[in-house]
Structures are given as structure tokens and as C-alpha cells.
Amino acid sequence: MKNESKIVAHEQRQLTRLEKLSVKKPYFGYFAVILFLVASVNIIDEITSSLPANLQSCYVTEFLAVNGRSYSDALALHGTVSIISYALGIITPFYKALADRIGRKPLFFLSTFGMSVGMFVASVAPNYWIYLFGSSIMSFFIAHDIQIIYILEVAPAKHRARIYSILKSIGIVGVVAIPWMRRVLMHNDPAHWRLVYRAPAIAAFIAAVCVLLFARETKVYIEGRTAYLRRPYAERREESERLKLEKKSDANRQGVFAGIKYLMKHRDLRLLMIFHIVFDVGLACVGLYHESMLKEAGYSTAEATQALFLVPIMYAACVFLSGFAADILGRKKTILLFGTLHILAFCSFVYGLRHDFTPIVLGLLCGVYQGGYWIGRDYMDIMVTEKVPTEIRASVMGADGLIVTVGMAVGYLLCIAGISIIGVAFSCLLVTVPCVAVAIIGVTVKVRETKGTVMEDIVDTAGQIQE
């Protein structure tokens, strides 16, 4: 009874705060400010995500390619030990689900600040284990992508994919800062790689402070959470117990396990999740090894830097176009189109490595295959958000993120096993291409379209689904 009193008191305080926020009008130019903040954090998120892969040969060579160990063996060792950092992926969905309880803004701030801390720790690392600790912090906070939920809840339905793709493409173009820093701060000397971590760490800290000062809670979250809290706690608890006895899911319950139940209950979401798992088998191969593929093929640090300048530009161009495709053609056709583009570009990139293509051509191909893959993955996530009610959206996204790590782990282990046997490039290619092909066809044929969904109007329709 004492615990119930504490819960009721806490919820009452939150309800009072949200009711005050609901009547508070946005300040002049707020939408422009929030677009700027999301774009800025997107840039930082993309840079944080890309740093380990873009500087991989530098820290692997310094920390692990020692005492006669070859680079391929050192890279395989790094992949094996890095599994420790990926174990944090088990915790991430529980953290992500907090957005349904405490709000989008607090998680927006914490994720941005966390990226700053992770990059700073990596930038001062005296040994491999400290570097791995900083990298693990980075991985944990970039996995949340709260800015995606934020902008999807703020943007009007008919322009949602377009606004998302424009902001996403701006973020990706920002990754050009990495090869620029390689040239200006490193002077293409791999020994100075720590400087490339330090600059964006400072930028992330400033962005986190700006989020704290200028961002406001999303209207969709305020309305959904307020409606939930206005229902008496005893009534909600009684309903929850009744639904448990009836073995039915309750869309008003929150948390990762509630999200898993919701996914399992809805056939359409369940199929989407299965294809997402298959698609994610290729995630590590696509995201982690492109710089090492260039090194393995004999390209110098300066040549790799030249190629890396083109990667975010082509990636961003693909993302920009994908938003228009998604609003015109729909989410499913966008996944099929860019997934196919990914397969063609990835095969061409590996072929080019073996036939001495110029760094510029390889950079263009790399940007297309990365863009095609991440667009497909992002729109699978967007389809999940467009199939789930507001009050459990972050929880379901967290649950989906937890479950698809099965595919990610399988792909990661297969890639590590193949690196020492057939090399980085062919290992990545053989793991990724078949899985992407199966997933994009499965989504196209089996999953319902979500184009034009109004986020506020989504309800639990499990009882209506007869497929």
C-alpha cells in the first residue's frame, strides 16, 4: 500500500507538470529551433556512429597489431573482444523504454550528453581497454535514436518521411567532418587519431546543453501520457491484472516486456520484426569494416581519407531522395528500392577493391551501399513507429531493438569467423547480401504499408486482424 501511495504521488506530480506544459504555447520560431536541434544532434549521432569504423585501422594497429600479429588477425581479435561492448545492447531497449515514462526530452538530453562522454573517454585512452570502454559508452547512447521518435511526433503526417529524410541527410553530410579531421588534425598520420574523437565530443556537450535549454516535450507524448495518467491508478492496475488473466496484451502497459508482448500479439508487426532480424545480420558488416577493406586492399591512409570524403555525400544524397520516395511510393517500395541498390553497390565495391578502382569511385560506391542499407533499416523502424500507439511506442521500439540484436549478433560472429579465412571484404559480402535480399522481399510481400499514418490516431487493432 505504501508503494502504491508513492506511485500515485509520483504520477500526480508528473500529471501536474504535463498539464502545465500542455497549455504552454511554443515560443516564436520553436519549430525552426527544434529542427535545428534535431539536425545538429543527427550530425553528432552520425559522426559518433561512424568514428570507430572510419578510424579502425588506426587504433587496431596501435593497440593490437603488435608483437608480429598481422592486421587481419588483430582485426579479428578486436571483433571478438568488442562483443563485450555489444552486450550493452541488451540494456539499451530498457533505457529506450524510459521515453514512454519520463518523456522524450530527458532522453534526448541524456543520449546527446552520453555520446559526448563516450567520445571523450575514447580520446584520452592510453590502452585498448579504456578505448573499448569509451567506445561501449558511445554504442550504448547512439543506439537509442530518440531524435527519430522526436521528429516523427513533431512533423505533420503527410510530410513526415520528407522532413525526416532531409534532417537525416543533413546529419550524414556532417560525417564529412571525419575525413576533414583526418586530414587537418591527423595530417593523415594514424598516430594522431585521438584528436578526431575530441572535437565532436566538445560539440556533443554543447548540443546537450542546448537541448536542455531550448527543446520542449512533444505534444504527442504530452497528450498520450496525460490521458494515461488521468485514469485512476487502481483502475489501470485492475485492468492490467484482468488482461493478464485473459492472456491479452494491454497497450497502456509500458516497458520492454510489454513491448515484446505487443509485438508478438500483432501478426503484421511480428512479421516485420522477423524480417528486421534477418536484415540486421548484415549490420556489422556494413557499418564497421569499410575502412579496413581499403587497408586490406592496399590503399594508403591518404587514399582512404580521399575515399571517405565521398561516402557521406553519396549516403546523404540517397537519404534525401528516400524521403520523397517514401511519401510518394510508400515505405515498402522504398525499402525494396534502396535494398536492391545496396546489393548492387556492395558487390561493385568489393569488385572494385580487387581491380584497383580509384579511391573516388570506391568512396562513391561505399556511400551508395551504406546509404541503401541504412535507409532500408530506418524505414523498417519507421514502419514500426507507424503501427504502434503513442503510449507504448518507445517501449515497442525498445523491444524491437532488443529482439533484432539476435540477427546483429549472428552476422557479427559470422563476419569475425570469415575475416581470417577469406578476408574482410568477401566475409562481409557473403554474410550481408543474401540476408538483405530475403528481408526486403519479405517486407514487400508480407507486411502492410504505413504511408500516411496519423500518429495520434493509431489504436490497438489486434482484435481486427484476421490474416
C-alpha positions, 0 to 999 in steps of 0.5 A, a space after each residue: 500500500 505504501 508503494 502504491 501511495 508513492 506511485 500515485 504521488 509520483 504520477 500526480 506530480 508528473 500529471 501536474 507538470 504535463 498539464 502545465 506544459 500542455 497549455 504552454 504555447 511554443 515560443 516564436 520560431 520553436 519549430 525552426 529551433 527544434 529542427 535545428 536541434 534535431 539536425 545538429 544532434 543527427 550530425 553528432 549521432 552520425 559522426 559518433 556512429 561512424 568514428 570507430 569504423 572510419 578510424 579502425 585501422 588506426 587504433 587496431 594497429 596501435 593497440 593490437 597489431 603488435 608483437 608480429 600479429 598481422 592486421 587481419 588477425 588483430 582485426 579479428 581479435 578486436 571483433 571478438 573482444 568488442 562483443 563485450 561492448 555489444 552486450 550493452 545492447 541488451 540494456 539499451 531497449 530498457 533505457 529506450 523504454 524510459 521515453 514512454 515514462 519520463 518523456 522524450 526530452 530527458 532522453 534526448 538530453 541524456 543520449 546527446 550528453 552520453 555520446 559526448 562522454 563516450 567520445 571523450 573517454 575514447 580520446 584520452 585512452 592510453 590502452 585498448 581497454 579504456 578505448 573499448 570502454 569509451 567506445 561501449 559508452 558511445 554504442 550504448 547512447 547512439 543506439 537509442 535514436 530518440 531524435 527519430 521518435 522526436 521528429 516523427 511526433 513533431 512533423 505533420 503526417 503527410 510530410 513526415 518521411 520528407 522532413 525526416 529524410 532531409 534532417 537525416 541527410 543533413 546529419 550524414 553530410 556532417 560525417 564529412 567532418 571525419 575525413 576533414 579531421 583526418 586530414 587537418 588534425 591527423 595530417 593523415 598520420 594514424 598516430 594522431 587519431 585521438 584528436 578526431 574523437 575530441 572535437 565532436 565530443 566538445 560539440 556533443 556537450 554543447 548540443 546537450 546543453 542546448 537541448 536542455 535549454 531550448 527543446 520542449 516535450 512533444 505534444 504527442 507524448 504530452 497528450 498520450 501520457 496525460 490521458 494515461 495518467 488521468 485514469 485512476 491508478 487502481 483502475 489501470 492496475 485492475 485492468 492490467 491484472 484482468 488482461 493478464 488473466 485473459 492472456 491479452 496484451 494491454 497497450 497502456 502497459 509500458 516497458 520492454 516486456 510489454 513491448 515484446 508482448 505487443 509485438 508478438 500479439 500483432 501478426 503484421 508487426 511480428 512479421 516485420 520484426 522477423 524480417 528486421 532480424 534477418 536484415 540486421 545480420 548484415 549490420 556489422 558488416 556494413 557499418 564497421 569494416 569499410 575502412 579496413 577493406 581499403 587497408 586490406 586492399 592496399 590503399 594508403 591512409 591518404 587514399 582512404 581519407 580521399 575515399 571517405 570524403 565521398 561516402 557521406 555525400 553519396 549516403 546523404 544524397 540517397 537519404 534525401 531522395 528516400 524521403 520523397 520516395 517514401 511519401 510518394 511510393 510508400 515505405 515498402 517500395 522504398 525499402 525494396 528500392 534502396 535494398 536492391 541498390 545496396 546489393 548492387 553497390 556492395 558487390 561493385 565495391 568489393 569488385 572494385 577493391 580487387 581491380 584497383 578502382 580509384 579511391 573516388 569511385 570506391 568512396 562513391 560506391 561505399 556511400 551508395 551501399 551504406 546509404 541503401 542499407 541504412 535507409 532500408 533499416 530506418 524505414 523498417 523502424 519507421 514502419 514500426 513507429 507507424 503501427 504502434 500507439 503513442 503510449 507504448 511506442 518507445 517501449 515497442 521500439 525498445 523491444 524491437 531493438 532488443 529482439 533484432 540484436 539476435 540477427 546483429 549478433 549472428 552476422 557479427 560472429 559470422 563476419 569475425 569467423 570469415 575475416 581470417 579465412 577469406 578476408 574482410 571484404 568477401 566475409 562481409 559480402 557473403 554474410 550481408 547480401 543474401 540476408 538483405 535480399 530475403 528481408 526486403 522481399 519479405 517486407 514487400 510481400 508480407 507486411 502492410 504499408 504505413 504511408 500516411 499514418 496519423 500518429 495520434 490516431 493509431 489504436 490497438 487493432 489486434 482484435 481486427 486482424 484476421 490474416 
